[in-house]
């Protein structure tokens, strides 16, 4: 099994995803998909795609303001944005399962025509944004009847948090499956999944929950397991 993982921009963060996805299984190979390597063609060798976290998405991709509070001091990574959008589109065309994490959730939403809250403000950032590399933690509530609720088997729990942006206008074809107590969207999935490849996206970082043992285990381990099972199910269908 080969899983394509977009490069978050930091090696140790990338390795957190690798460990989480492999889960000690030697038969899972994680392929680094990186705009700087120009290896979009490697998506064709993958059985699933994970869109990782990272820097804010270029606002030009969702008609946002270029000048906003906490905009990246070093500028945007438009090349990465376009590379990952292309990887996402190719994965969907191939029918691959897709899992989005933090920025990955936002990229999926933007790619479906949605927009972003460019900064959650002082109150929102106090709940959601990490401080000096240390994640916040907060409760989330899962939408009854959603695929995510079915996967984790709970109505809510505790997740980590490291973001100052969030979904604003929901992208076409998506449904919200999870929210924080302040209403911030914390997860999305297909509104009508029939006939579409498996897709799930969350605003938290399950790959770091896995490594650091923070938050509720049922909000990181089953998500990974269901993603792997979706890949296996695709194989079984051929």
HELIX and SHEET records of a PDB file:
HELIX    1   1 UNK A   11  UNK A   22  1                                  12    
HELIX    2   2 UNK A   40  UNK A   45  5                                   6    
HELIX    3   3 UNK A   59  UNK A   61  5                                   3    
HELIX    4   4 UNK A   78  UNK A   94  1                                  17    
HELIX    5   5 UNK A  103  UNK A  111  1                                   9    
HELIX    6   6 UNK A  121  UNK A  128  1                                   8    
HELIX    7   7 UNK A  147  UNK A  152  1                                   6    
HELIX    8   8 UNK A  206  UNK A  212  1                                   7    
HELIX    9   9 UNK A  217  UNK A  219  5                                   3    
HELIX   10  10 UNK A  221  UNK A  236  1                                  16    
SHEET    1   A 9 UNK A  29  UNK A  33  0                                        
SHEET    2   A 9 UNK A   2  UNK A   6  1                                        
SHEET    3   A 9 UNK A  48  UNK A  51  1                                        
SHEET    4   A 9 UNK A  97  UNK A 101  1                                        
SHEET    5   A 9 UNK A 199  UNK A 202  1                                        
SHEET    6   A 9 UNK A 185  UNK A 190 -1                                        
SHEET    7   A 9 UNK A 174  UNK A 180 -1                                        
SHEET    8   A 9 UNK A 136  UNK A 142 -1                                        
SHEET    9   A 9 UNK A 156  UNK A 161 -1                                        
SHEET    1   B 2 UNK A 116  UNK A 117  0                                        
SHEET    2   B 2 UNK A 166  UNK A 167 -1                                        
END                                                                             
